[in-house]
Amino acid sequence: MASTYKVIQGQNLYDVCVQLYGNISALGQLLANNSFIDSWSYSLTVGEVIVYDENLDRKSTRLNSSH
């Protein structure tokens, strides 16, 4: 299920990805869910709404899933 998140001051894509998914390995999914983000270096603005998949398993996004 898709949910939304509002960007706060000082956050970049990596910060938001860690906040929502626990790490940056789901960054591709975050970009796929937000077509307005046109590059990895996209600059977020305060209050911008990000769509994310709240059902994405945090364990499955870990870089080393053995932990």
N, C-alpha and C positions, 0 to 999 in steps of 0.2 A: 504494500500500500504506500502511495506517495504521501509524503508530508512536506511541510515547508519550514524553513529556518530563515530568520532575518539576521543579516550580517551586522556585527557590532564593530565599533571603531578599532582599527589596527589589524583586523583579520585579513589574511590572504587565503587563497584556495587551499593551501596545505593546512592552515590552522582550522578551517571549517571542516575539512576532511577528517582531521584528527578528532575534532569535537563530535562529529556525527558518527564516525565509524571506528574510532579508536586508533587509527593509523592512516598512513597515506596510500596504502596499497589499493584502496577503492577510489582513488582519484579519477581514474578512467570512467567509472560508473557515475561519479558526480558530474563529470563533463557531459556524459551521454544524456543525463537527465535534464541538463540545462543548456539547450542549443544556443543561447545567447553568449555563452562563454566560448570564445573563439580560439583560445590558446591557453597553454599551461601557465603563461605569465599574465593572464587577464587580471586587471586591477578591480577588486571588489569595492563597492561603495557602501557606506553605512546605510542600513535599512533595506539594502537589496535583498530580494527574496530568492532563496535557493531551494530547489526541489530535491528531495532525497528519498531513498527507499528505506523506510524504517524497519522493514522486515529482513534487510540484508544481514545475514549472520556475521556478527563481529569476529567470531572465530575464523570464519572462512576468508576474511580479509587480512588476516595476520601474515606477515612476511614469512614467519616460521611457525607453522601451525602445530608444531609438536609441543608448544607451551600451553 
